[in-house]
Amino acid sequence: VHWSAYMAILCFFHEVEFLLTAAYRSDTLSADNFLLNHSKAYHVAVLLCWAEFWLEWWLFGAGWKRPGVLSASGLTLTVGALFSRSLAMSTSASNFSHTIETEKRPQHRLVKHGIYRYLRHPAYFGFFWFSVGTQLLLLNPVCTLLYAYASWKFFADRIPYEEELLHEFFPEEYARYTQRTIIGIPLIPRRNS
């Protein structure tokens, strides 16, 4: 049951990434917006997760992967995280991009309403917790730890870089904004402006 839920959610995630980009940033729309060819690391992670699920099923039997409280928690976390990411993309609309923009576009605005009122990077927050949640859903103990670390490492590098750019684009406004919002990913420090 949870394998089917995982596959449905994974397909839905990639479809939503494309559709929201089509709705709000058609100027950047391409097949890349499905995020299927995102990186070799992503492909390796997905294959490892599938291998762990089926290897543990084969080695330890179906009882090892029996749905329960932990997989239900993973499903809840995954759906909530997907909602957060989708809400972030639709709230930021034309200000959202799958790549970090290194130059401020004339129409670029700092989004501070909706989910951005509380979370500084709600799309990253959603992606991080989505990745962890999928592994809890599948009851993959090894990949839960690997996904948590890999996602954390990715955002621990990406967020400070993006925040430096946002501080350059919106100096005083971004400094005030960082004081009243959180990142929501553990151990990624808030920017002190």
MOVENBEL-V927838 format. One record per residue. N is the residue number from 1. RES is the residue in one letter. PSI is psi in whole degrees, -180 to 180 (* if undefined). OMEGA is omega in degrees with one decimal (none if undefined). D_FIRST is the distance of its C-alpha to the first C-alpha in whole Angstrom. Layout:
N,RES,PSI,OMEGA,D_FIRST + N,RES,PSI,OMEGA,D_FIRST
This chain:
1,V,-49,-176.8,0 + 2,H,-26,174.3,4 + 3,W,-45,179.0,5 + 4,S,-42,177.7,5 + 5,A,-44,178.4,6 + 6,Y,-49,-178.0,9 + 7,M,-40,178.4,10 + 8,A,-44,-179.6,11 + 9,I,-41,179.3,12 + 10,L,-45,177.6,14 + 11,C,-43,179.2,16 + 12,F,-43,178.7,17 + 13,F,-51,-177.3,18 + 14,H,-36,177.8,20 + 15,E,-44,-179.4,21 + 16,V,-39,177.4,22 + 17,E,-45,-179.9,24 + 18,F,-48,-175.7,26 + 19,L,-39,178.4,27 + 20,L,-36,174.4,28 + 21,T,-42,178.2,30 + 22,A,-39,-177.8,32 + 23,A,-38,-170.9,32 + 24,Y,-21,-178.5,34 + 25,R,54,-178.4,35 + 26,S,-21,178.2,36 + 27,D,-19,179.7,39 + 28,T,8,-172.2,36 + 29,L,130,173.2,34 + 30,S,175,177.3,33 + 31,A,-23,178.1,30 + 32,D,-25,-177.3,30 + 33,N,-8,170.4,29 + 34,F,-16,-177.0,25 + 35,L,26,177.9,25 + 36,L,-30,-180.0,24 + 37,N,32,-174.1,27 + 38,H,-45,177.7,28 + 39,S,161,174.8,29 + 40,K,-37,179.7,28 + 41,A,-39,178.3,27 + 42,Y,-45,179.1,24 + 43,H,-42,178.7,23 + 44,V,-44,-179.2,24 + 45,A,-45,179.9,21 + 46,V,-45,179.6,18 + 47,L,-39,176.6,19 + 48,L,-41,-179.8,20 + 49,C,-44,178.2,16 + 50,W,-43,-179.6,15 + 51,A,-44,179.4,17 + 52,E,-46,-178.4,16 + 53,F,-53,-174.2,13 + 54,W,-31,176.6,13 + 55,L,-45,177.6,17 + 56,E,-37,176.7,16 + 57,W,-44,-177.2,13 + 58,W,-44,-176.8,16 + 59,L,-41,-171.4,19 + 60,F,-5,179.3,17 + 61,G,168,-176.3,15 + 62,A,-27,179.8,11 + 63,G,-33,178.7,13 + 64,W,-32,-176.7,14 + 65,K,18,-178.3,10 + 66,R,126,178.6,9 + 67,P,142,179.6,8 + 68,G,-152,-176.5,11 + 69,V,-43,-177.7,14 + 70,L,-45,179.5,14 + 71,S,-35,176.4,10 + 72,A,-38,175.8,11 + 73,S,-41,177.0,14 + 74,G,-42,178.0,13 + 75,L,-45,179.4,11 + 76,T,-45,178.6,15 + 77,L,-44,-179.1,17 + 78,T,-47,-179.3,15 + 79,V,-43,177.5,16 + 80,G,-41,179.5,19 + 81,A,-41,177.3,20 + 82,L,-40,177.0,19 + 83,F,-45,179.4,21 + 84,S,-47,-179.1,24 + 85,R,-45,-179.7,24 + 86,S,-41,177.7,25 + 87,L,-40,178.1,27 + 88,A,-46,-178.7,29 + 89,M,-41,-178.6,29 + 90,S,-33,177.9,30 + 91,T,-43,-179.3,33 + 92,S,-20,173.6,34 + 93,A,-116,-175.6,35 + 94,S,-9,177.4,37 + 95,N,-8,-179.6,38 + 96,F,144,175.3,34 + 97,S,143,175.8,34 + 98,H,-18,177.0,32 + 99,T,150,178.5,35 + 100,I,128,178.9,37 + 101,E,122,-176.2,40 + 102,T,-8,175.5,43 + 103,E,140,-178.9,46 + 104,K,123,175.2,46 + 105,R,151,-179.5,46 + 106,P,-35,-177.8,48 + 107,Q,3,-177.1,45 + 108,H,127,178.3,43 + 109,R,150,173.7,43 + 110,L,117,-178.3,42 + 111,V,124,-176.8,39 + 112,K,9,-178.5,39 + 113,H,175,-179.6,38 + 114,G,-139,-179.0,34 + 115,I,-25,178.8,32 + 116,Y,-11,176.4,34 + 117,R,-27,-176.5,36 + 118,Y,-41,-177.1,34 + 119,L,128,-178.4,33 + 120,R,-34,-179.4,35 + 121,H,67,-174.0,32 + 122,P,-26,176.5,29 + 123,A,-39,177.3,27 + 124,Y,-43,175.5,28 + 125,F,-48,179.9,26 + 126,G,-44,-179.0,23 + 127,F,-43,179.5,23 + 128,F,-54,-176.4,23 + 129,W,-27,173.9,21 + 130,F,-46,-178.1,18 + 131,S,-42,178.0,19 + 132,V,-44,-178.3,18 + 133,G,-38,179.8,16 + 134,T,-35,-178.6,13 + 135,Q,-33,172.9,14 + 136,L,-41,176.9,14 + 137,L,-43,-178.7,10 + 138,L,-5,-177.4,10 + 139,L,45,178.6,12 + 140,N,93,-176.1,15 + 141,P,-40,-178.8,18 + 142,V,-49,-178.7,20 + 143,C,-25,174.2,19 + 144,T,-47,179.2,19 + 145,L,-43,-179.8,22 + 146,L,-45,179.7,23 + 147,Y,-42,179.2,22 + 148,A,-46,-179.1,23 + 149,Y,-48,-177.3,27 + 150,A,-43,179.0,27 + 151,S,-43,178.6,26 + 152,W,-46,-179.4,28 + 153,K,-44,179.1,31 + 154,F,-49,-176.9,30 + 155,F,-27,175.9,31 + 156,A,-29,175.4,34 + 157,D,-43,-172.6,36 + 158,R,-45,-173.7,35 + 159,I,-48,178.3,35 + 160,P,-38,177.7,39 + 161,Y,-48,-179.9,40 + 162,E,-37,179.7,39 + 163,E,-34,175.2,40 + 164,E,-43,178.2,44 + 165,L,-45,179.9,44 + 166,L,-35,176.7,43 + 167,H,-37,175.6,46 + 168,E,-40,-178.3,48 + 169,F,-39,-173.4,47 + 170,F,67,-168.3,47 + 171,P,-66,-176.2,49 + 172,E,-41,-178.0,50 + 173,E,-42,-178.7,47 + 174,Y,-36,178.0,44 + 175,A,-44,177.7,46 + 176,R,-41,-178.2,46 + 177,Y,-42,-178.5,42 + 178,T,-24,-178.7,41 + 179,Q,-21,-176.1,43 + 180,R,8,-179.7,41 + 181,T,163,176.5,37 + 182,I,164,176.3,35 + 183,I,-40,176.1,33 + 184,G,8,173.8,30 + 185,I,125,-174.7,29 + 186,P,141,171.8,30 + 187,L,19,169.7,33 + 188,I,111,-171.9,34 + 189,P,150,176.0,38 + 190,R,148,178.8,39 + 191,R,129,175.7,42 + 192,N,108,-177.1,45 + 193,S,*,none,47
